[in-house]
Amino acid sequence: MLFPTTIAGSLPKPGWLAEPERLWPEWRLAGPELREAQCDATRIALFEQERAGIDLVTDGEQSRRHFVHGFAGALDGVDLAKIARRGIRDNRYDADCPTIVGDVRRTTPVHADEMHFAREATRRRLKITIPGPMTIVDTLNDDYYRDRKKAAFAFARAIREEIEDLVALGIDAVQIDEPAFNVYFDEVEDWGVAALDACIEGVRCETIVHVCYGYGVDANVKWKTKLGEEWDQYAHIFPFLAQSKIDVVSMEMAGSHVPPRVLGLLGEKKAAVGVIDVATDRVETSEEVAATIELARQYLPDERIMCSTNCGMAPMRRDVAYAKLRALGAGARLAEAFVSHAPGFQIGTR
């Protein structure tokens, strides 16, 4: 199959589960009722992906309030109750962040229950998304290590242990989310990629790193308006990711100012190209999705192209997100049909 599809991770939560269209929603329920509702929401997330023809599915992160805190907060050494406001992503905006108060250790599984449920609920290939070490340390206060590199490698150890257990449960792929890579170029080179590699050392599943520009926060929107007509952040980090142990680099492209030529900096890596713009409620046509795939084909061979969303879709309306899933699946199949039946065909030509 050409152009296999996946999503960056999150999908909107139903209103009966949590506050809708929010990045940090409050749960509507508690106790056993909350877990039952999370399972029901996971069934819906999987069903909508399968109905749309998505090949590598996720649980839609229906059991997490936040993509970082949901994992980091379950580890020993992180105090979710000790909150302090701090600037994150190079002080792009302030956030209320938990605190590292001791040596970071994973003493119990974090996402095993939800991944076991998801594995039983779908026959599709299944992916887990986990925040990366650099993004975790950039989204916490540190009263213990007081050294970003040391803290990052402590989290990398915990992430690797979590992945090993999830692979044993039957997941097929792990995606490490590292939006902080688009900010701290020197640290990416110095220790960021090494910490990323430490997360996946020896694991037996497909490995993906997701690097995006951030969504759902006004400060991110304002930051991107200042980046100019061409966003060159990937040009700084892709050469280092090309030397990593990661199998796939997930990136955004649709609706952005990312120059497609950066794909040529990934060496032999596969790319999960963002063909769905999550910054707008406008639903792409299948032809538009296929056209973005065609752009990627100018820089990568077909067998190294996957198709994804630019980022998670947690803050979206559910109907919009599900429609975008269907556009993703239909567009990838349209592009595959063009390639299979008319090699060299350019999308939009007659």
C-alpha positions as CSV (number, residue, x, y, z in Angstrom):
1,M,0.0,0.0,0.0
2,L,1.2,3.5,-0.9
3,F,0.8,6.5,1.3
4,P,-0.4,4.8,4.6
5,T,-2.4,7.1,6.8
6,T,-2.3,8.0,10.5
7,I,-3.1,11.0,12.7
8,A,-0.8,13.0,14.9
9,G,-2.6,11.7,18.0
10,S,-5.5,13.4,19.7
11,L,-9.1,13.7,18.7
12,P,-11.8,15.8,20.3
13,K,-13.4,14.4,23.4
14,P,-17.2,14.0,23.6
15,G,-19.0,16.6,25.6
16,W,-20.3,14.0,28.0
17,L,-16.7,13.0,28.8
18,A,-14.9,16.4,29.2
19,E,-15.3,20.1,28.3
20,P,-15.4,20.3,24.5
21,E,-12.9,22.1,22.3
22,R,-10.3,22.7,25.0
23,L,-6.7,21.6,25.3
24,W,-6.9,21.1,29.1
25,P,-10.5,20.0,29.6
26,E,-12.0,19.2,33.0
27,W,-13.5,15.7,33.2
28,R,-17.3,15.6,33.6
29,L,-17.2,12.4,35.6
30,A,-15.0,10.7,38.2
31,G,-14.1,7.2,39.5
32,P,-15.4,4.1,37.7
33,E,-17.8,6.2,35.7
34,L,-15.0,8.2,34.2
35,R,-13.0,5.2,33.2
36,E,-16.1,3.7,31.5
37,A,-16.7,6.9,29.7
38,Q,-13.1,7.1,28.5
39,C,-13.4,3.6,27.1
40,D,-16.6,4.5,25.3
41,A,-14.9,7.6,23.9
42,T,-12.0,5.4,22.7
43,R,-14.4,3.1,20.9
44,I,-15.8,6.1,19.1
45,A,-12.3,7.5,18.2
46,L,-11.2,4.1,16.8
47,F,-14.5,3.7,14.9
48,E,-14.2,7.1,13.3
49,Q,-10.6,6.4,12.2
50,E,-11.5,3.0,10.8
51,R,-14.5,4.4,9.0
52,A,-12.2,7.0,7.4
53,G,-9.8,4.4,6.3
54,I,-6.9,5.4,8.6
55,D,-4.3,2.7,8.6
56,L,-2.3,3.3,11.8
57,V,-4.8,4.4,14.4
58,T,-4.5,5.9,17.9
59,D,-6.9,5.9,20.9
60,G,-7.4,9.6,20.2
61,E,-5.8,10.3,23.7
62,Q,-9.3,10.0,25.1
63,S,-8.0,9.2,28.6
64,R,-5.6,12.1,28.9
65,R,-6.3,15.7,29.9
66,H,-2.9,16.9,28.5
67,F,-0.4,15.3,26.2
68,V,2.6,16.0,28.6
69,H,1.1,15.8,32.0
70,G,-0.8,12.6,31.3
71,F,2.4,10.7,31.1
72,A,4.9,12.8,33.2
73,G,2.5,13.2,36.1
74,A,2.2,9.4,36.5
75,L,5.9,9.1,37.3
76,D,7.6,9.1,40.6
77,G,9.5,12.4,41.1
78,V,6.9,14.6,39.5
79,D,4.4,16.4,41.8
80,L,1.2,17.3,39.9
81,A,0.0,19.3,42.9
82,K,3.1,21.5,43.1
83,I,2.1,24.0,40.3
84,A,4.1,27.0,39.4
85,R,3.6,29.3,36.4
86,R,6.5,29.5,34.0
87,G,7.4,30.4,30.5
88,I,7.6,27.5,28.1
89,R,8.8,27.1,24.5
90,D,11.5,29.7,25.0
91,N,9.1,31.9,26.9
92,R,6.6,32.0,24.0
93,Y,3.8,31.8,26.6
94,D,3.3,31.1,30.3
95,A,1.7,27.9,31.6
96,D,0.9,26.3,34.9
97,C,3.4,23.5,35.2
98,P,3.9,20.6,37.7
99,T,7.3,20.2,39.4
100,I,10.1,17.7,39.4
101,V,10.7,17.1,43.1
102,G,12.8,13.9,43.0
103,D,14.5,11.3,40.9
104,V,12.2,10.5,38.0
105,R,11.3,6.8,37.9
106,R,8.5,4.7,36.3
107,T,7.4,2.3,39.1
108,T,4.1,1.3,37.5
109,P,2.8,1.3,33.9
110,V,1.2,4.6,32.7
111,H,-0.8,3.9,29.6
112,A,-1.1,0.1,29.8
113,D,-4.8,-0.1,30.6
114,E,-5.9,2.2,27.9
115,M,-3.6,0.6,25.3
116,H,-4.8,-2.8,26.3
117,F,-8.4,-1.7,25.8
118,A,-7.6,-0.1,22.4
119,R,-5.7,-3.2,21.3
120,E,-8.7,-5.4,22.0
121,A,-11.0,-2.9,20.3
122,T,-9.4,-2.7,16.9
123,R,-7.7,-4.9,14.4
124,R,-5.9,-2.0,12.7
125,R,-2.2,-1.2,13.4
126,L,-2.2,0.7,16.7
127,K,0.1,3.6,17.7
128,I,0.7,5.2,21.1
129,T,1.8,8.8,21.4
130,I,4.1,9.8,24.3
131,P,5.7,13.2,25.0
132,G,9.4,13.4,24.3
133,P,12.1,14.2,26.9
134,M,12.9,17.7,25.7
135,T,9.2,18.7,25.6
136,I,8.6,17.2,29.0
137,V,11.4,19.1,30.7
138,D,10.3,22.3,28.9
139,T,6.7,21.8,30.3
140,L,7.7,21.2,34.0
141,N,9.4,23.1,36.7
142,D,12.6,21.4,38.0
143,D,13.4,21.6,41.7
144,Y,15.6,18.5,41.6
145,Y,17.9,18.1,38.7
146,R,18.2,21.8,37.8
147,D,19.8,20.6,34.6
148,R,17.6,20.1,31.4
149,K,19.9,17.4,30.0
150,K,20.0,15.3,33.1
151,A,16.2,15.6,33.6
152,A,15.6,14.7,29.9
153,F,17.6,11.5,30.1
154,A,15.8,10.5,33.3
155,F,12.5,10.8,31.4
156,A,14.0,9.0,28.4
157,R,14.6,6.0,30.6
158,A,11.0,6.0,31.8
159,I,9.7,6.4,28.3
160,R,11.7,3.4,27.1
161,E,10.4,1.2,29.9
162,E,6.9,2.3,29.1
163,I,7.3,1.5,25.4
164,E,8.8,-1.9,26.1
165,D,5.7,-2.9,28.1
166,L,3.3,-1.5,25.5
167,V,5.0,-3.4,22.7
168,A,4.4,-6.5,24.8
169,L,0.7,-5.6,24.8
170,G,0.6,-5.5,21.1
171,I,1.1,-1.9,19.9
172,D,2.6,-1.6,16.5
173,A,4.2,1.9,16.6
174,V,5.2,4.6,19.1
175,Q,5.2,8.3,18.4
176,I,7.4,10.6,20.5
177,D,6.0,14.1,20.5
178,E,8.7,16.8,20.4
179,P,7.3,20.2,19.5
180,A,10.2,21.7,21.6
181,F,12.6,20.6,18.9
182,N,11.3,23.4,16.8
183,V,12.5,25.9,19.4
184,Y,15.8,24.8,20.9
185,F,18.0,24.1,17.9
186,D,21.3,24.0,19.9
187,E,19.9,21.6,22.4
188,V,18.6,19.3,19.7
189,E,22.1,19.0,18.4
190,D,23.7,18.8,21.8
191,W,21.5,16.3,23.6
192,G,18.0,16.3,22.2
193,V,18.4,13.6,19.5
194,A,20.5,11.5,21.9
195,A,17.7,11.6,24.4
196,L,15.2,10.7,21.7
197,D,17.3,7.7,20.7
198,A,17.5,6.7,24.3
199,C,13.7,6.5,24.4
200,I,13.6,3.8,21.7
201,E,16.9,1.9,22.3
202,G,16.1,-1.7,21.6
203,V,12.4,-1.4,21.2
204,R,10.7,-3.7,18.7
205,C,8.1,-1.5,17.0
206,E,7.9,1.3,14.4
207,T,9.2,4.5,15.9
208,I,8.1,8.0,14.9
209,V,9.0,11.5,16.1
210,H,6.4,14.3,15.7
211,V,7.6,17.9,15.5
212,C,5.1,20.6,14.9
213,Y,4.6,24.4,15.4
214,G,2.0,24.2,18.1
215,Y,-1.8,24.8,18.1
216,G,-4.7,25.7,20.3
217,V,-2.9,28.6,22.1
218,D,-3.1,32.2,21.0
219,A,0.6,32.7,21.6
220,N,1.4,30.0,19.1
221,V,-0.7,31.6,16.5
222,K,1.0,35.0,17.1
223,W,4.4,33.4,17.0
224,K,3.8,31.8,13.6
225,T,2.7,35.1,12.1
226,K,6.2,36.4,12.9
227,L,8.0,33.6,11.2
228,G,7.8,35.1,7.7
229,E,6.8,33.7,4.4
230,E,9.0,30.7,4.8
231,W,9.3,28.6,8.0
232,D,12.8,27.3,8.2
233,Q,12.8,25.6,11.6
234,Y,12.8,22.1,10.1
235,A,15.9,22.9,8.1
236,H,17.8,23.3,11.4
237,I,16.7,20.0,12.9
238,F,16.1,17.6,10.1
239,P,19.8,16.9,9.4
240,F,20.2,15.8,13.0
241,L,17.0,13.6,12.9
242,A,18.4,12.1,9.7
243,Q,21.2,10.7,11.9
244,S,18.9,9.4,14.6
245,K,17.5,5.9,15.2
246,I,13.9,7.0,14.5
247,D,12.1,5.4,11.6
248,V,9.7,8.2,10.7
249,V,9.6,11.9,11.1
250,S,6.1,13.4,11.4
251,M,5.9,17.0,10.2
252,E,3.4,19.6,9.2
253,M,2.9,20.9,5.7
254,A,-0.7,21.6,4.6
255,G,-1.7,25.2,5.1
256,S,1.7,26.2,6.5
257,H,4.7,28.0,5.2
258,V,7.0,25.0,5.5
259,P,9.0,24.7,2.3
260,P,8.6,21.1,0.9
261,R,12.3,21.0,0.0
262,V,13.1,20.3,3.7
263,L,12.0,16.7,3.1
264,G,15.2,16.3,1.2
265,L,17.1,16.8,4.5
266,L,15.8,13.6,6.1
267,G,18.3,11.2,4.6
268,E,16.7,7.8,4.4
269,K,14.0,8.4,6.9
270,K,10.3,8.1,6.1
271,A,8.1,11.2,6.5
272,A,4.6,11.3,7.9
273,V,3.6,14.4,6.0
274,G,0.9,16.7,7.4
275,V,-1.7,16.8,4.7
276,I,-4.5,18.1,7.0
277,D,-4.4,21.6,8.4
278,V,-5.6,21.6,12.0
279,A,-5.5,25.4,12.3
280,T,-8.8,25.8,10.4
281,D,-12.2,24.3,10.5
282,R,-12.4,24.2,6.7
283,V,-12.4,20.6,5.6
284,E,-9.9,19.7,2.8
285,T,-11.1,18.0,-0.3
286,S,-9.6,14.7,-1.3
287,E,-8.0,16.5,-4.3
288,E,-6.3,19.0,-2.0
289,V,-4.9,16.2,0.2
290,A,-3.6,14.4,-2.9
291,A,-2.0,17.6,-4.1
292,T,0.0,17.9,-0.9
293,I,1.1,14.3,-1.3
294,E,2.2,15.2,-4.8
295,L,4.4,18.0,-3.4
296,A,6.0,15.5,-1.1
297,R,6.6,13.1,-4.0
298,Q,8.9,15.7,-5.6
299,Y,11.4,15.2,-2.7
300,L,10.8,11.6,-1.5
301,P,10.1,8.3,-3.1
302,D,6.6,7.0,-2.7
303,E,7.6,4.2,-0.3
304,R,8.9,6.8,2.2
305,I,5.7,8.9,2.4
306,M,3.1,8.5,5.0
307,C,0.2,10.8,5.4
308,S,-1.0,12.4,8.7
309,T,-2.5,15.5,10.3
310,N,-0.3,18.5,11.0
311,C,-1.0,18.1,14.7
312,G,-3.6,16.8,17.2
313,M,-7.2,17.7,16.8
314,A,-8.3,17.8,20.5
315,P,-9.6,21.5,20.4
316,M,-11.7,21.0,17.3
317,R,-15.4,20.4,16.9
318,R,-16.0,16.7,16.6
319,D,-17.9,16.9,13.3
320,V,-15.0,18.9,11.8
321,A,-12.3,16.5,13.0
322,Y,-14.2,13.4,11.8
323,A,-14.7,15.1,8.4
324,K,-11.0,15.8,8.2
325,L,-10.3,12.2,9.0
326,R,-12.4,11.2,6.0
327,A,-10.6,13.7,3.8
328,L,-7.3,12.3,4.9
329,G,-8.2,8.7,4.1
330,A,-9.9,9.6,0.8
331,G,-7.1,11.9,-0.4
332,A,-4.4,9.2,0.3
333,R,-6.3,6.6,-1.7
334,L,-6.9,9.1,-4.5
335,A,-3.1,9.8,-4.7
336,E,-2.4,6.1,-4.6
337,A,-4.9,5.5,-7.5
338,F,-3.2,8.2,-9.6
339,V,0.2,6.7,-9.0
340,S,-0.9,3.1,-9.6
341,H,-2.8,3.9,-12.8
342,A,-0.9,6.8,-14.3
343,P,2.8,6.9,-13.2
344,G,4.1,10.4,-13.5
345,F,0.6,11.9,-13.4
346,Q,0.5,15.3,-11.7
347,I,-2.5,16.1,-9.5
348,G,-4.6,18.8,-11.2
349,T,-3.5,18.1,-14.7
350,R,-5.7,16.8,-17.4
